[in-house]
Amino acid sequence: MPPKPILSRPLDLIYLIFFFTHIPVMLCVDLTPLYPSFIHTTFPFLNQIRAWYVATYRDRFFIEPPIWFRMFIWMEATLHIPLSAWMVGGLWRDDPKVPILLLPFATQVAITTSVCIAEYFSWDDFSTKERIALGQLYFPYLALALFMGWDMYRRLVVRVDRVGAQAGEGKKTR
């Protein structure tokens, strides 16, 4: 089956836009604690963006991250960055490997985001207004991950069913 253009695949277009925005957010905010000091001095805007984020949202994960959150940052560095970079091209060219790669990605994102949401709801010194503000960042990310996971699962089931049907037809003709 020849690849379909990205504009004829609205969900893939949404995912493509997500990955285009996800990569700079990871590089400019999430992953900055992993950078050597010369990166921070060479590119001071990284510190300014992160400082703005912390001042605006008081997100403790970026102030005093728990050890498990540091592991999440390393997951972004080792899994999300390379997968996101590949996904930009994969979605653009309608690569058949997209669903098999996005299903575990979406699952991992849904789990880690849910953990963060559960944790920040336990912060006693956070007002309802602050929880809502932080939720406006975390909940859409969770919703997209859940939807993406369901969509990729659905795509894979269709493929598996098609292959199973073709295999069954092959047995009947023998």
N, C-alpha and C positions, 0 to 999 in steps of 0.2 A: 504494500500500500504506500503510495507516494506521500511525502510529508505535506501537511496542510499549513498554509501561511498562519502566522501568529495571530493576525487580526480575525481569523475565522475560528479561533479557539479562545473564547473570552476568559475562561478560567485560567488557562495557561498565561494569558496576557496579564491577569491579576498577579499570578505567581511571579512572572517575570518582573513586574514593577516592584513587587515585594523584595525580590533578591537584589534589584538595582539599589533599593534604599537600605536594605539590611546590611550590605557590605560596608558602606561608609559609616553607618552607625556603629557597627562592630569595631571598625578600625579607629574611629575618632572618639568613641566613648568606652565601650565595653572592654576592649583589649589593652587600653593604655597602661594599666598596672604592670603588664608584662614587658613593656618596652624598656630598653636601657635608658639611662639618664640623658645621653646625648640626643636621643630622639625628642625628649621633652624640651631640651634647650634649643634644638634646631627648629622644632615646630611648636612654638608656644601656644598656638591656637588650640592644640589638643588639650592642654591644661585649662584653657579658657572655656572650651565647650563643656568639659567635664565639670568644672567649677560651676558653670551656669546650671547644669543639670542637677547637681547636688543642692545648690541654693534654691532652685525652683521646686524640687520634689522631695528634698530631705530623704532620699532613698538610701537607707542604711546599707544596702548591699554595696553601695559605691563609697560609703564613708568608712565603715568597719566591716568588711565582708566576712561572713562566717567561712570556715574552712571548706564546707561543701559548696559555697558559692564560688570560691576560687577554682574548684574542680569544674564548675559550670563554665567559667571563663576559659579554662584550658580546653574544654570541649568545643567552645566557639572557635578557638584558635586552631585546633587540630582537625575538627570536623566541619564546622559551619563555613569557615572561610574557603577551604578548597571546594567543598560541595557547592557553595553558593556561586563561586566563580564558574564552576563547570555548569551549574544549572542555568546560568544566563545564556550560554550557548546551547545547552541541551534543550531548553524550552523554545528558544528561537528556531532551532532547526527541527523541532518535533521529534527528538531522539526517542526511540522506543524504550530506552533505559530509564527515562524520567520517573515513571511510577515506582519502579523497584528501588530507586534511590530516595525518592521523596517520602515514601511510606515510613521508613525508619527515622528519617529526619523529622517528619511531622510528629511521630510518636515521642521522640526524645524532646522536642520542643514543648509539646503538650505536658509532659511529665515535669520537666524542669520549671516551666512557667507556673504550673499548678503548685509546686513546692514553694516558689517565691511568693505567690499570692497567699497561700496558707500562712507563711511566715509573717508577711507584712500585716496581715489581719491580727496577728498576735501582739503587735507593737502597741503597748498601752499608752504611750505618750503621743500617738498619732490621732489627730482629730478625724471626724467623719469626712470633713472637707479634704483633708490630706489623703485619706484612703481613697476617696473618689478620684482625686487628681492622679494618684499613682495607678489606680485601676483603669484610668483612661489610656494608660500605656500598656499595662499588662493584659487586661482582658481582651482587647482586639487581637493581640499577639496569640493568646490562647485560643480564641475563636478561630482565627485563621489556621492555626496548627491542627485543631480538631477537624475543621472542614477539609483541609488539605489531606489529612490522613484518611478520612472517609472517602474522598474523591479518588485518591490513589488506590485504596483497597478495592473500590468499585471497578476501577479501570483494570486492575490485575485480575479480578474475578471474571470479568468479561473475556479477557485474553485466555485465561486458563480454561474457561468453558468452551471457547472457540477451538482451542487446541484439542481438548477432550472430545469435542464433537467431530473434529476432523480425524482424530485417531480412531474413533468409533466407526466412521464411514470407511476408513481404510481396511478395517477388519471385516466389514460386511462384503467388500468387493473381492476379498481373497478367496 
